[in-house]
Amino acid sequence: MSNQDPTSNATVTPLMEVKGLIREFQAGEQTIRVLHDINLTINQGEMVAIIGQSGSGKSTLMNILGCLDQATAGDYQIYGQSVSRLDADELAKLRREHFGFIFQRYHLLGDISARDNVSVPAVYAGMDGQARSDRAEKLLSDLGLADKVNNRPSQLSGGQQQRVSIARALMNGGDIILADEPTGALDSKSGEDVVQILKDLNAQGHTIIMVTHDPSLAAQAERVIEIKDGYIIADYKNEEYQQVEPQPAPIIDKHRKSAFSSFIDRLFEAFKMSLLAMRAHKMRTLLTMLGIIIGIASVVSVVGLGKGSQAQILSNISSLGTNTITVTDGYPYGDPRRQYNDDNLTPQDAQAVADQPYVVSVSPQLNSNMNVRYRNVQEAASISGVGKDYLDVSGETLAMGQGFEEQSILRRTQDIIIDANANKTFFPDNANPIGEVLLIGSVPGRVIGVLEPNDSGFRRGADSPTLYMPYTTMMSRLIGSAYIESFVALIDNNISSSAAESAISELMQSRHGTDDFRIRNSDSIRQTIESTTAAMTLLISSIAIISLIVGGIGVMNIMLVSVTERTNEIGVRMAVGARQSDIMQQFLIEAVLVCILGGLLGIGMAFAIGELINRIGGDSFQVIYSSTSIIAAFICSTLIGVVFGFLPARNAAKLDPVEALSRD
């Protein structure tokens, strides 16, 4: 069949030219050829009807002409450019800038208004926001829908939806309008209106290509191409076609944004559609988030519990003194010399250490157990001889009274300080025992101070009454010894505790000539506990992170389902010119939004759990939130959205436009 204009011998530069086009589909092990050796030329400004029965191949031909599908063999050129050499995004550019599609089933996006449906192609074309809004409203107004711009498709009749579809096809100019059974789903009156609109568009210079099986509709076109069983069997001018009076084509404001602004615009469109999709499936979105919520709440709560436990333990250690070094009499454990000599430390050793510039204060110490009596109450108690700086180095605080002074040590006063257990034991009914006298063995002692309760469990004799007196008094009046058992040195916080420990060890060895002493560094205990609690927190957090991974897999599964459910929407967006990156971006944003929202809810849940624990624990235990763990958890939830949302997003971007449009 000749492809030349039947009524003219003049040479016309073709708009579209098809040579030897073949389209085959794979059906199992068989290959089905739908189009056979198609040769066709369509010129600018024609109104062409492609007619044929169902299954004749006419829709397949239209999809190839509209760059939605590609031929198996043969050549198709548009504007002199071979389509077979173009990649997916270049084909999308052609659809975006030159084609407008009118579908039998309208294919409007149900969650947005008529104005926004019409504007979608301009979003991908990078048109300025205000310009595209004004143009969308103008097109709808020209098509008689001025009062329907804010209506969603479900609020419009079939004829009105088709008019919205036509407006969308014209949004970017629509040099070539491809209409697939444009009146097939309409009543007679609406169908006539649509045909008249298409004629008017043709008169304005638009090339119109209609696909139909209705001879009466084909009869209204300027040119008719008849297809049967994949072959063109006729191509002729319609002698009864009445040329519409040519009209000047409207001037289109094609002002384009910069590449960056256009990208931000498309990003915003994807963000908006993601929010609409999440709102439309609230329960599914919530269930998708559940794994993320539990995982994030677990991580933040576990880290908070670990920090709280660590703080509580370190607080208890602080009752022994912050950054202290204890020097104890006796050779190291396991040394055979221990059995020969236990009297090695003297108050002079303590004073020598106290004179060092890195030492803040020192308290000598010796201990004994003795019976203590007050009136008719007698109880075994722990007796500790200490220095004037004992309260500083131990971290103990007074509930009432006063501590020891320099004169207390020098004069060997028989003053005593009692702890809360001793106060409760000997003075249960006395609110103020200051000035009362206790008999320690046979030595009387006057109470000058009472310590605050200390429930740390680290202090010697924590469960029994404990009395403190000047170490000189205890040495001379109670045990008759010139030696002390130990002394505790408070180290300057600006000095490394390990360096101070080494210096004290060298000093003691130079004084004694041997290592007949043992050193315990409280900071090493602190470091051990910190590292232990950190390791435990990391272990439990690692377990909690598993729930995050499970949640991420859940996000991926749900997003794969979402892609399947919204395949038709993807096809529509591809038909109006969306790039693969635009489709991928939309679904990736949705996955990330789900995870970010789940992460925020998880952090909120962690705070709620922490508040509950804090209320139950009172002052004895508090959950301490780590800003680092919260930020890390938030970043982690975002990364999960990116990682587990990538596969569904890529699958969506790789969909075939024709296959996507064919699904409901």
ABEGO torsion letter per residue (X at the ends): XBABBAABABBBBBABBBBGBBBBBBBEABBBBABBGBBBBBBBGBBBBBBEBBGAGAAAAAAAAAGABBBABEBBBBGGBBAAABBAAAAAAAAAAABBBBBAAGGBBAABBAAAAAAAAAAAAGBBAAAAAAAAAAAAAAAGAAAAAABBAAABBAAAAAAAAAAAAAAAGGABBBBBGAAAABBAAAAAAAAAAAAAAAAAGBBBBBBBABAAAAAABABBBBBBGGBBABBBBBAABBBBBBBBBBBBBABBBBAAAAAAAAAAAAAAAAAAAAAABAAAAAAAAAAAAAAAAAAAAAAAAAAAAAAAAAAAAAAAEBGBBBBBBEBBBGBAAAAABABABBAAAAAAAAABAABABBBBBBBBBBBBBBEABBBBBBBBBBBAAAAAAAGBBBABEBBBBAAAAAAGBABBBBBAAAAAAABAABABABGBBBBBEABBBBBABBBBBBAAGABBGAABBBBBBBAAAAAAAAAGBABBABBBBBBBAABBAAAAAAAAAAAAAAAAGBBABBBBBAAAAAAAAAAAAAAAAAAAAAAAAAAAAAAAAAAAAAAAAAAAAAAAAAAAAAAAGBBAAAAAAAAAAAAAAAAAAAAAAAAAAAAAAAAAAAAAAEAABBBBBBAAAAAAAAAAAAAAAAAAAAAAAAAAAABBAAAAAABX
